[in-house]
Amino acid sequence: MTQEPPDAELTINEIAERVGAQFPQLPASTIQGVVTEAYDELKDARVRDFVEVLVEKQAKKQLKHIQP
């Protein structure tokens, strides 16, 4: 039994919402772009179990360096 990967757009939106709560000073479009970029780097990973966690971690790391 194979598990279908979650819908990319839904996953990106959920992560962007969580990350956005921690970076309210940044525009939503900036957060969405950073999350999308991080997701794109991992979207073809063979093991999908931790993709969301890794995307969120990478996005937060990048957003810490962006000044509003």
C-alpha positions as YAML, in Angstrom:
chain: A
units: angstrom
residues:
- id: 1
  name: MET
  ca: [0.00, 0.00, 0.00]
- id: 2
  name: THR
  ca: [1.50, 3.31, -1.07]
- id: 3
  name: GLN
  ca: [0.61, 6.60, 0.52]
- id: 4
  name: GLU
  ca: [-0.34, 9.38, -1.86]
- id: 5
  name: PRO
  ca: [1.66, 12.57, -1.31]
- id: 6
  name: PRO
  ca: [-0.47, 15.41, 0.02]
- id: 7
  name: ASP
  ca: [-1.60, 18.12, -2.34]
- id: 8
  name: ALA
  ca: [1.40, 20.45, -2.74]
- id: 9
  name: GLU
  ca: [-0.63, 23.66, -2.70]
- id: 10
  name: LEU
  ca: [-2.48, 22.65, 0.46]
- id: 11
  name: THR
  ca: [0.77, 21.65, 2.17]
- id: 12
  name: ILE
  ca: [2.50, 24.90, 1.20]
- id: 13
  name: ASN
  ca: [-0.46, 26.98, 2.41]
- id: 14
  name: GLU
  ca: [-0.58, 25.17, 5.76]
- id: 15
  name: ILE
  ca: [3.14, 25.62, 6.33]
- id: 16
  name: ALA
  ca: [3.01, 29.28, 5.25]
- id: 17
  name: GLU
  ca: [0.19, 29.90, 7.72]
- id: 18
  name: ARG
  ca: [2.15, 28.37, 10.62]
- id: 19
  name: VAL
  ca: [5.35, 30.18, 9.68]
- id: 20
  name: GLY
  ca: [3.50, 33.45, 9.07]
- id: 21
  name: ALA
  ca: [2.27, 33.47, 12.65]
- id: 22
  name: GLN
  ca: [5.90, 33.60, 13.76]
- id: 23
  name: PHE
  ca: [6.87, 36.33, 11.30]
- id: 24
  name: PRO
  ca: [3.91, 38.76, 11.34]
- id: 25
  name: GLN
  ca: [6.14, 41.66, 10.27]
- id: 26
  name: LEU
  ca: [6.78, 40.06, 6.86]
- id: 27
  name: PRO
  ca: [4.34, 40.18, 3.94]
- id: 28
  name: ALA
  ca: [2.37, 37.00, 3.34]
- id: 29
  name: SER
  ca: [3.66, 36.91, -0.24]
- id: 30
  name: THR
  ca: [7.26, 36.79, 0.99]
- id: 31
  name: ILE
  ca: [6.49, 33.96, 3.38]
- id: 32
  name: GLN
  ca: [4.56, 32.06, 0.70]
- id: 33
  name: GLY
  ca: [7.47, 32.44, -1.72]
- id: 34
  name: VAL
  ca: [10.07, 31.21, 0.75]
- id: 35
  name: VAL
  ca: [7.92, 28.23, 1.75]
- id: 36
  name: THR
  ca: [7.25, 27.37, -1.90]
- id: 37
  name: GLU
  ca: [10.96, 27.52, -2.69]
- id: 38
  name: ALA
  ca: [11.81, 25.28, 0.27]
- id: 39
  name: TYR
  ca: [9.07, 22.84, -0.74]
- id: 40
  name: ASP
  ca: [10.27, 22.74, -4.34]
- id: 41
  name: GLU
  ca: [13.71, 21.65, -3.15]
- id: 42
  name: LEU
  ca: [12.22, 18.63, -1.36]
- id: 43
  name: LYS
  ca: [9.15, 17.80, -3.43]
- id: 44
  name: ASP
  ca: [10.78, 14.83, -5.14]
- id: 45
  name: ALA
  ca: [12.19, 13.28, -1.98]
- id: 46
  name: ARG
  ca: [11.83, 9.52, -1.94]
- id: 47
  name: VAL
  ca: [11.02, 9.49, 1.76]
- id: 48
  name: ARG
  ca: [8.12, 11.85, 2.38]
- id: 49
  name: ASP
  ca: [7.67, 11.39, 6.13]
- id: 50
  name: PHE
  ca: [9.55, 14.52, 7.17]
- id: 51
  name: VAL
  ca: [9.15, 16.80, 4.16]
- id: 52
  name: GLU
  ca: [6.75, 19.18, 5.91]
- id: 53
  name: VAL
  ca: [8.97, 19.48, 8.98]
- id: 54
  name: LEU
  ca: [12.06, 20.09, 6.86]
- id: 55
  name: VAL
  ca: [10.31, 22.66, 4.67]
- id: 56
  name: GLU
  ca: [9.07, 24.56, 7.72]
- id: 57
  name: LYS
  ca: [12.51, 24.51, 9.32]
- id: 58
  name: GLN
  ca: [14.22, 25.73, 6.14]
- id: 59
  name: ALA
  ca: [11.65, 28.49, 5.60]
- id: 60
  name: LYS
  ca: [12.08, 29.78, 9.17]
- id: 61
  name: LYS
  ca: [15.85, 29.76, 8.77]
- id: 62
  name: GLN
  ca: [15.63, 31.84, 5.59]
- id: 63
  name: LEU
  ca: [13.01, 34.25, 6.95]
- id: 64
  name: LYS
  ca: [15.13, 35.10, 9.98]
- id: 65
  name: HIS
  ca: [17.55, 36.82, 7.60]
- id: 66
  name: ILE
  ca: [14.93, 38.95, 5.84]
- id: 67
  name: GLN
  ca: [14.39, 42.44, 7.18]
- id: 68
  name: PRO
  ca: [10.89, 43.92, 6.80]
...
